[in-house]
Amino acid sequence: MAGGSEFDLIDRYLARLGAGRDDVVLGPGDDAAITRGGGKPLLMALDTLVEGVHFPADLPAEWIGYRALAVNLSDIAAMGGEPCWALLGLTLPAPDEAWVAPFAEGLGRLARAFGVAVIGGDVTRGPLTVSLQITGRATGPALRRDGASVGDRVWISGRPGEAAAGLGVWQQGDAREQARWQGLRQAFIAPRPRVALGQALAGVASAAIDLSDGLAADAGHIAARSGVALHLDPSCCRPSARLLRWAGEAGAYRLQLGGGDDYELCFTAPAEADAAVRAAARRARSPVRCIGEVGDGEGIWWGDHRIGEAAAGYRHFSV
């Protein structure tokens, strides 16, 4: 069968490969897999970044290294875990030390900040591609996508949409515009993984996911896995002031819902946990806001309108 999304390919061919081991708690389909490791459950995730797809060809190597780890840290954050070890797969067109040195500096700086050891990997020749596999430990009940219940509230951290705008700023290439919109540009170049927030939400949130493909698409994974509908309140989803200034109102909402690359957390929690959610956010020093509620049905609703799949975020194999 030709066509289909990356999620279709994973589900059809890759989700049940290999042996059925009893130490696998959760396989493909969430932000990270969960295995039993003799003590606390282990969390494992992998992301691949391809030049021209996941980062602009002119992005400095330092920030490519930073982003390669940041997107993986965000997966561990969405499970409420502690990141510990990483394996790096680096495919290079040529053995260019002038590129590799700043790449390693950017990756290493973020790894030190989050206590991650890069313990191995592989370097090979080909089009510029970075794959990084991260393993962490659960710090409490692992957050998953399939725990949302009717009556829960829907929350987000940070300012979704700013990273997509930041990519647009970068692509403009004008130095004055880069300086004027530095905050938006930085949201794309150097996302802040919400690891502390994810850990603080363990045992509080009912479901969680990180925002890599856009709010609508990623919240849709929670809805699908949990068998519920997520109703987003437009009045609670107002974009940041600088995003509104850069994109205009219609453009800002479009970027917020479908832009991607935010690496913020979208999560659900029981209504009676409002105070606990806010306390967790204060401990983690992460801004959060309630943007809707969980109801019967399916899909993502924007006020009275269901958001169609075509409008719901990035797909690698869309035509």
Order of alpha helices (4+ residues) and beta strands (2+ residues): alpha-beta-beta-beta-alpha-beta-alpha-beta-beta-beta-alpha-alpha-alpha-alpha-beta-alpha-beta-alpha-beta-alpha-beta-beta-beta
